[in-house]
Amino acid sequence: MVRSAVDRDDGVMNTTSVLTATPAPMAPTGTALVAARDLTRIWGKGDAAQVGVADASLDVRRGELVAIVGPSGAGKSTLAALIAGIDRPTSGSLVVNGTRIDRMKIDRLAAWRGENVGIVFQDFHLLPTLTAIENVELAIELAQRSTGRRERRRRSIEALDAVGLGGYARRLPAQMSGGEQQRVGVARAMVTGAPLIVADEPTGALDRANGDAVHALLLDQARRGTTVVFITHDLDLAGTADRVVHMLDGRIDTIEGGRS
Ligand code: ADP
């Protein structure tokens, strides 16, 4: 697996910008950033039980770029939500960046998530009444409460510059295209310096050109050492990953590529 398919300079990135957010403490080098064992997520009981994910075991190394693929309903979003600490498993164990999160209480999990995970959603999830820069600043405000206003602003400007949107800071989401909104979404995911970015079909709502531009930003984050787990239906984009996790009927069917 190579990262070259969309790994190109498309003119939207400021690749010289170095984000200086204070990252959450990293797991020791060489250990898995994500260690999932027999993760199962079931809703309901007995005949009414809905299986999201069953017995999923996966290690993701620090700095690795992992694609999750599979048909609709295969459990991709469920697995991604577990890894991101948005949801908790019914059973199984999950260690992310050195912390066991599978039994963590919801409020602690939210705080942990803010520091450790940047999340990119298919439909952007920007707050509609906040400008681009306010959406990015909010991520720092929620994750790193001790960061002062000026520092929040400085880092948010830097993040918007890095996704090629330095001139869009004061625009509301409704005043931006889908591709631009998603680039704000990526800026928000990376501004806290979280060691892990989880992206659930980040290019799913975008045309090819905008999708490639957003994907290139995620590749750039991975190149800088951030662990990136993304869901895609696009096999070309999946082909840029270090490893591709194929899901089927709630299970990890095969894992393709990589050193393990
Ligand atoms: P994918 O992302 O691959 O399309 P999902 O992870 O969204 O698949 O869904 C996997 C399975 O889990 C589906 O059968 C879906 O209906 C079920 N599921 C997902 N979320 C819930 C929920 N909140 N309650 C009940 N079942 C759910």
Residues whose N, C-alpha, C, O or C-beta is under 5 A from the ligand:
A	BS01	ADP	W43 Q50 V51 G52 P71 S72 G73 A74 G75 K76 S77 T78
